[in-house]
Structures are given as structure tokens and as C-alpha cells.
Amino acid sequence: MASQDTLGQTYKTVQEPLPGFPDPPDQARSSETIITWKQAHSPAALPPGLEYLSQLDQIIIHQQVELLQVILGTETCSKYEIKNHMGQRVYFAVEENGCFDRNFCSPLRAFTMRIMDNTGREVITVNRPLRCNSCWFPCYLQEVEVQSPPGTTVGYVVQTWDPLLPKFMIRNENNEDVLKIIGPYATCGCFGDVDFEVKSITDMSTIGKISKYWSGFVNNIFTNTANFGIQVPIDLDVKIKAVMIGACFLLDLMFFENSLDGL
């Protein structure tokens, strides 16, 4: 697993309860005030269900193994667990689309990803339309819209044309560029992790990354399940953190959907 201290950010000594779980007693809470270089939103201003994201600088996304898909080789709706750095489940994501899209459009398929907290409340919706995935069609490249709460757009992930590198822009609800994602020349992995760097659009400094973790030879041969890690500054806007989760789902389908990817 990627280092938890890569970005040099300060951690809280006591975490808030996971979304959907009851609050702990008052004495279990930390009264320590943590000063960060960037002012965060007040809790009252955060979209409902995203409060816990304000404490995370590392998010783990684990795709669940579908037995029917392994046995029959057919595409089923993807399901993911979204966890904190300690492996505790924070959210659960379920893909929604048609059987035709899954089996005939596969990595290009349109989908709606519904992300729920531990009570089953939907807190994030990721919408991906059917679009091209080729450098020969630079006018209709990949894009996803992220909503939180459902119905309220908080940002977009937009692929930008490049003949060699995978490149994407992270945009806010006003469709303004906030961050840039740049991938490697080759995304095959070759028995190792694949890192997509998250960069500032002003000075192109690297502030984080999205990593596709190597899951082992057997897993990558016989299944197309994936494990991802997102590392960002702890005080990044929670809306942009939600958009980064949407970006991770897009990268998974674009580059790692086939069972032999990662070899």
C-alpha cells in the first residue's frame, strides 16, 4: 500500500465517526485544533455525507470480485468498497447500466455510479455518457459528471487530447479547471503499481496521485478486479475529493477493465 505520509500532511490523532455510524461519546473526541495551509469549508457548508472526506488524504477503492463474472466470463455491474487508510469502509459504490452496454461497449460503456454511505443513503452520483476513447477522435473524448448530493453538480472529469499520455482535467461545479491528472506512457503495470499524477494547473507541481495497485499475477489473469489508492492534500475541497473518486472509476474502466491489464 502506498505510503500514508507521501504528501507531508498532518493527520488528526482522533478521527470522526464513519459516515452512517453513531457518534462516539464526547470524551472520545479530540479537542486538538489542526492548522492547515488551506482553509477548509465549515462543516455546515459541506454537502451532506461528505463531511468525513474532509479528514482524509488517502482513499482506498477496492473492487469486489463477482463470482458469476469469473465463472461465465460475462460482464456484471461493478461494485466497489471505498475505505480510509485503515481499511474501514466509508462508502459503497454500485454501477448501474444495461446488459448491452456492459457486454458490448465494455470499457466505453455509459454508466451511473451510485455511492452510498454506511446507512444506504446515496451521497455521490457519478454519470458517464458513452463517448470515444481514441486519440483519433479529439472532439468527443471521455467525461464524467459528479454530483453531491444527487442532482447537484460538484465537478467534472474531462479527458484532454494528447497523442502519447493520458491527460484529464479536474473541474469544479462552474466547469473551471482546478487540477490536472497525467498518466504514464504505458498503463500495463508490468508487475507493479501504475501511478497517475495529480498536478496543480498553475505551476504543474505534483500534489497527489491516483494509483492502480498491483493485485498479484493470479488475480490479474483470472479476474478484472482492481485496487486503487487516491492521495491528495488533506485540506483539498471535499467536493474535489468526490470528483477524484469519480476520476478513479473512469480510469479503471478506460485502462484496467480487461482481465489481462496490469501484466
N, C-alpha and C positions, 0 to 999 in steps of 0.2 A: 504494500500500500504506500501511496505517496506520502512524503513527509508532511506532518501537520504544521510545521513551522517554516515552510518554504518561503512564505511572503513576509516573515518577520513581524506578524501582527500579534497583539496582546490578547490573551484568552481570559475569559471570565473564570473565576475559581468555582462558582456555583452556577449551573445552568438553570434556565427557566424550564417549567414542565413541558413535555412534548405536547404538540397540538392534539386536543381531544382527551387529554388526561386531566384528572382533578388537580387543583393547585395543592402544593405541599403546605404544611404549617408555616406561619410567618417566620418562626425562628429558623427555619431551614433555608431561608432566602439570604443572599449576600447583600450587605449594605454598602459594599465597596463600589465606588464610582470609578468607572474606567474611562479615561480620557483618550480619545482617538483623534487622528489628524483630520477627520472629516465629520461634520455634524450630521448625525443620523436623524431620521424622522422621529417625532414623538409617537409613542405607542398609539395614541388616539388617531393619528393621521395615517396609520398603516392599513392596507387592505385587510379585511378580516381573514384570518387564517395564515397570514404571512408573518405574524409577529415573531415567531421562533426563528425565521430566517435571518433576522437582524443580529443573531448571536453566532451565526455560522460563517466560517471562512473555508470550510471543506464540506462538500456534499457528495455522498456516495450513492450511485444509482446502480441497482442490481436487477438484471432482467431474470424473471422466473422461467424455469425450464417447463415447457409444455410437453407432457408425455405423448399426447396424440401427435404432435408435430414431429417428435423424434421417431416414433414408430412408423407413421404413414408418410412422412416427408411432405406434408401439406402445411400451408401457412395458417396459423391461428392468430387471433388477436393477441398482441403482445401485452404483457403485464410486467410492471416494474415496482420494486420497493425503493423508496428514497430514504436514505438514512443519514444520520450525523456521523461524525468521525469515530464515535464509539460503537457504531453498528446498531444503534437504536432506530427503529423505524419512525420516521417523521410523517411521511406521506405514502400513498399508494396510488399508482397510475395504471389506468386501463385504456387500451386503444379501442376505438370504435370506427369501423368501416365495413364495407361489404365483402362478401366472399370473393367476388370477381376481382375487386381491387387488390386483395391480399395475394391471390394466386396468379394473376396475370399481369398486374402492374408492379408487384413486389416492391423493390426499393423506391420506385417512383410514386407509390400509391398515396392517394389522399387519405387523411385520417383526422379524427378528432381525439385528442388525448385528454382524458378527464382525470385530474389529480385531486385526490381526496385526503382529508386528514384522518386521524385515528377514530373519529366518530362517524365517518362516512360522509361528512359534509364536503361537497366539491368546492375547492378553494382556487384552483387554477385550471384553465382550459387552454389547450394548445391546438390550433387549427392549421392544417397543412393542405393547401389545394394541390391538385395534380398539375405538375409543371415539368419542364425539361431538366435534364441533368447532363449537359454536354457543353463543351467549350464552343461547339459549332452553333449553338443557339443562345447567344448572349443577351437576347431581349426578353427571354421568358424563363429565367433561372429560378432556383428554389427560394421559397419564402414561407415563413410560418408567422402566425399572429398569436400572441399570448394575452390572455385575459385573466384578470383577478380583481374582484370576484367575476364569475362568468357573466359575460355581457359587457364588461368594462375593459377596454384595451389598455394594457400597460406597456406594450412594446412589440417589436418585430425582430425577426432574424432574417436578413436578406443576403443571399449569395451575390457576390460581385464577380464579374468576369475576370479570369486570369488563365492564360494558356498552360500554366505549369502548376500553380499552387492552389489549394482550396482556400478561398477567402470569403469571409462573411462579415457583415456589419451588424452590430447590435444597436437597435434604435429604440428610443423612448416612445411614449404614447403619442407624441407630436410628430413622429416619424423623423426625428433628428438623430444623427449619428452620435453614439455615446462611446462605444468600444469597437475594436476590430478583432476578429479571430482569423489567424493564419495557420494553416496546417502544413504538414511536411510534403515533400515531393512524392513520397511513396507512403501509403497508409496500410501496407500489408502487415506490418508489425515485425515479421521475421523473428518470432520467439521473444518479443519484448513489447513494452508499452508503446503506444502511439500518442504523442502529445500535440494538441492544437493550442498554440499560444494565444493568450488574451492580451491585447495591447491597447495602450492609450492612443487615441486618434491625434493627439497634439504632438507628442514627442516620440511616439512609437516605442515607448518603454514597455517592457513586459510586466504586467501587474497580476497575472494569473495564468491558468491553463485548464483545458479540458483534456483528460487522459482516458484513453481506452486501455484498460489493464489487460495484460496477457493472462488468459484464463487456463492455460495448460493445453497440451497437444490433443488429448482425447476430447476435451470439451469443444475445442475449435473445429475438430474434424467432424464430430457426430451431432453437434447442435450449433445453433446460431445465437445462443445466449451471450450476453455481454455484461461486463462490469465497467462502470465509468466512475471517474472522480472529477469533481469540479473544485478548483481552488481559486478563490477571489479574495480581495480585501474584506475584512470582517465588517467594515462600515460602508460597503457598497450598498447603494439603494436597494431595498428588498424587492422592488419592482424589477430592477435589472437582474437581480439574482433569480427571480422567477423566469425572466426571459432567457437566462443562461441555462436553466433546466430545459426549456423548450429547445434551445440550440443543441443540447446534448442528444435529445431524441432525434432531431434532424440529422445530426452526424451519424448516429447509429444506423439509421435506415439508408443513408446515402453511401456509406463506406464499409459498413460491417454487417449488412443484412445477410449476405450469403454465408453458408456454414464454413466455407474454406477461407474466408477472410481472416487475416491475422496470422497466416502461416508465412 
